[in-house]
Amino acid sequence: MLLDKVRALRQSPKQPDILVIGDLMIDHYVWGDATRLSPEAPVPVVNIKSETTTLGGAANVAQNLISLGAKVTLAGVIGDDISGGQLTTILEQEGIDTCAIVKDASRPTTVKTRVLAGSHQLVRVDREVTDPVSEAMEDEMLEKLNACIAKSDIILFSDYNKGLFSPSLSQKLIKAAVEHQKKVIVDPKGLNYAKYKGAHIIKPNRKELTEAAKVEKIKTTGDLREASKIIFDQTGIDYLVVTLSEEGMAIVSELTYKMLPVKATEVFDVTGAGDTVLAAMAYFMATGFNLEEACELANHAAAIVIRRVGSATTSVDEIINDMVRNG
């Protein structure tokens, strides 16, 4: 029984060693009240009460993994700026290994600032450069990552389309992983899934898969299988795990198809839910669960975090409690 297997995991001293490679960013929240309009323009005036800073992008995936109980090494590119220093400090406080993070003075650290009045988001301001990272940066990352790939149990690509995953770097990283017999799970962005060729799993949502496969829509099981076949032909991967919001999750291979229903009963905020699904899948696979079991548990993890506001994390104990509650 899956619940017994998860409970047994709590008794195990082994922490899986997981490498997360991806686009690093900071989520900056400005909280305040808006009770009047500006005399200068038809916009609300926000009286700031507080500001909070959390990890975003691949850094949020890493934080989710730490919360579940993994050892995590995080790789990516940050700017040589105050925000980059802030990001590194938060990561180190969380116990995340930052040895494979490289600084690029030519680009800022990605920061997404959201201004909220009460619980209502008024505006989001992004500070970022999404041009591909330079060849010199790619080479520096590859040099740092060789040892990390060798010692990891599983490797995650958290692609937010911010310029890190060029086709050349993606393929070099996957090649290195395959040489060390390590599985790569990809959370994809953009239209070019061919750059993920040779990965073990790609985890798109419905919209991402529709766009990447260049199909008109994905509404039925037939639509989903047709779109999946296009991606299998492009990439040669073993599995697609497609998140389908209120319909749950589909695990697709070239020969098999399995639907897992959604576990959520309440939804407050879906921010970061995809990161939680990715982290939970990887954590449970790295601790010996099969893909279907890992996806089932990732569904529970997602149900927990979307009941909270902002990018949230969960733990194995909370997943056990959610499984018991949903019997």
N, C-alpha and C positions, 0 to 999 in steps of 0.2 A: 504494500500500500504506500502511495506517494507520501502521505503525511508522516508515516513512521520513518520513511527514508530521510525526510527533511529533519525530523527530530533527532535521528541518529547523527546527522551532520553536526548538530550542536555539540556533540560529545567529542568530535574529532579535533585534534590539535593542529591539523594541517591547514595552512592558509594557502590558497592558490596564488600563484605569481602571475599577474595579468599586466600586459603591456597595452597601453592606450596611446594611439598616435592620432593626432587630430588638430582641428582648428580651436585655438584657445581664446577664451573671451571672458570678460567681466560683465555681469548683469548689475547695473547700478539703478537703484530705485529711489526716487524722490517722492516722499509722502507729504501731503499737505491738505489744506482746505481751500475750496474755491467758492466764494459767496458773492462775487461781483464780476462784472465784465470790465475789461480795460477800456479807458477812454480813448486809447490810441488806435485800437483795432477791435473787431468783434470777437475777442478771445477772452477766456476766463483768466483772472489773476489768481495765481496759486500762492498761498501763504505757506511756506515750507515749515513743516513740523519736525521731520526727521529724514535721514538718508541711510540706506543700507546697501551693502555691496556683497554680492554672492558670486559663486563660480558659474560660468556659462560654457556652452559648447562642450568640447571634449573634456574640459576641466570638471564639468558637472557629471559626466559619465564616470570619471575617476573618483569623484566624491561619493557617488552611488555605490561604487565597488568597495570603497573603504567602509561604508556603512554596513554593507553585507558581510564584511569580514575578510576581504582579499588584501594581499600586498600589491601595491600598484606603482608602476613606473609610467610617467606621463611624458610624451614627446610632442613637440610642436614648436611654433615660432612666435615670439613676442617682440614688441618694440623695445628699444633701449630707452624706456621712459618711466615715469612715476607709476603709471597703471601696470606696466609689466612687473615692476618691483612689488607692487601691491598684490598682484596675482600670484607671484612666486611665494610671497610670504604666507598667503592664505593656504596655498597648496602644502607648504612645509608644515604649517600648524596642523593640517589634517593628517599628516604622516605620509604624504605622497612623495615619491622619489622624483625630483625635478632634474636629475643629471642629464637627461636627453632633451632638455628645452634649450633652444638656441635663440640668441638675440639678433635682431636685424634692425640696425639703426635707420634704415631707409623707409620703414613702415611703422605706424603706431600699433600699440596693442589694441585689439578690438574691444570697444566698450559700447554696450547698448544701455542707454539711459532712458528709463521709463518714468514719466511724471504722472502721479496718481492723485486725484482728489477723492478722498475716502477710498472706496474700492474701484473707482472708475478711472481707467487709463485715458489720459487726455492726449498724450503725444509720446512717441518714441524717437529718440535722437541717436543715430549710429555714428560712431567714430571708427573708421576702418579703411583699409586698402585691400582690395580683393584681387589685385594683379598676382599672377603666379610668382612664387618665391624664386629667387635667383638660383642659378646652377651652383654657385658657391655655397648657398644655404643648404641646398639639397645634399651636396657632398658632405657638409659638416654634420648634417643630421644622420646620414647613412653611416658615417664613421662612428658616431655616438651610439647608434642603434644596433650595431652588429652583436655586441655582447648582450644587450638587453633582449634581443630576439632569441638568442641561444638559451637564456635561462628562464624565459617565460613559459607558462603553461598554455596560454592562448593569447592571440593578438587581436585588438580591435582597431578598426579605422572609423573615426568619428568625423565624417566629412560634412562641413557646413558651407562648402563652396567659397571659402575665403582665400584660396590661392595656394594651399599647401599640397593638395593631391593632384599634381600634374600627372599626365599619363606616364611619363618616364619615372618619376619617383614612386608612384603607385606600383608599377611593374617591378621595379628594383626591390621594393620592400616585400612584395608577395613572393618574388623569386627567392629572396633570402629566407623567408619564413618556410617555404616549401623545402628548401635545402636542409633546414633544421627540423623538418617534419612537424611544423607548428600550424595549427588551423587559424585562418583569418576570417573574422566576422566583420562585415562592412555595414555601417549605417550610411547610405549613399545620399548624394546630392547631385543636381545637374542632370544632363541628358546622356552623358557618355559613360555607360556602364562597362564598355569594353576595357576601360583602364583598370577595372577590378578583376580582369581575367585571371583565373587560377585561385581565387578566394574560395573558402568553404561555403560561406553563407552570405547573402546580401539581404538586408532587412529594410525594404522600402515601405512607405505607406501607400494607400491606394492611388493618391494623386501622383506621387513620385513615380510609381510603376506605370501608370497611364501615360505620363509624359515621356519617360525613358523608352518605353516600348513603341511610342508613337501610334497608339491606338486611340479610337474615338472616345471610348468609355469602358469602365469595368463595373458592370452591375451584376452580372450572373457568374456562376461558377465557370461556365464556358468562356466568358470574356476573360476571366482571371487566368485560366489555363492557357488561353491563346497568347495573352500578353507575356505570361511566364515563359512560354516556349521561345519567344523572340529573345528574351534575356538569356535563357540557357544557351541558345545558339551563339549569342555574342560573347558569352563569358566562360562557358564550360564549368560553371560553379556546381556544387552538389545540391544546394537548397536555396530556395527563396522563402523567407518568412515575411509575409505581407500583413501589416496591421491595417485593420478595416474598421476603425473607430467603434461604433456601437455594435457592429457585427462580430467583433472579436479579432481573431488572428488565423491566417491560413499558413500551413506548412506545405510547401510544394517542392517536389523533385520532378525529374523528367518522367518518372513512372508513377508517383504516388501523390495523393492530395488529402490533407486532413484539416478540418475546421475546428478551432477551439473557441467556444463562446466567451464573450466578455464577462468579467467578474464584477465590474463596477455597478454600484446601485445609485451612487450620488456622484455628481461631477461639479467641482467648483472651479478647477483650473487645470487645463491640460499641458501647461508649460512644463517642458522637461520630461513629459511622460515617455517619449520615445527614447530618451537617454536612460531612463530607469529600465525599460524593457531590454535595451541592449545590454546594460550592465548585469541585469539578473540572468538573462540567457547565458552570458559568458561565464558568470560566477558559477552557476549550477553545472554547466557543461565541464568547466575546469575541475569541479569536485566529483565528477564521475556520473552525473545524470545524463540520460540520453536527450536528444534534441526535443522530442515531444514533451518529456517531463520538464525540461528547462523552460520551454515556452509556456507550459501550464503555470509554472511558478512565476514566470515573468508577467503573466496576465494578472496574477494576484498582486504582484508588486505595483503594477500600473494602477490597479483599482485603489490601492492605498494612497498613492501620491496624488491622484487627481481629486481626492477629497480634501486636499490642502491647497493653499494659495501660494503661488510662486514655484520655482524649481525646488522640488522636495526630494528627500531620500527615504529609504525604508530599510528595515533590517530583517534577518531571517526569523527572529522571534515574532515580529509583526506579521510576516507572511504566514507563519504557523497559526497565529491567532485568527488571521483572515480566513485561512482554510477551515479552521474549526467552526468559525461563525457561519461560513457559507456551506458547511457540511457536505 
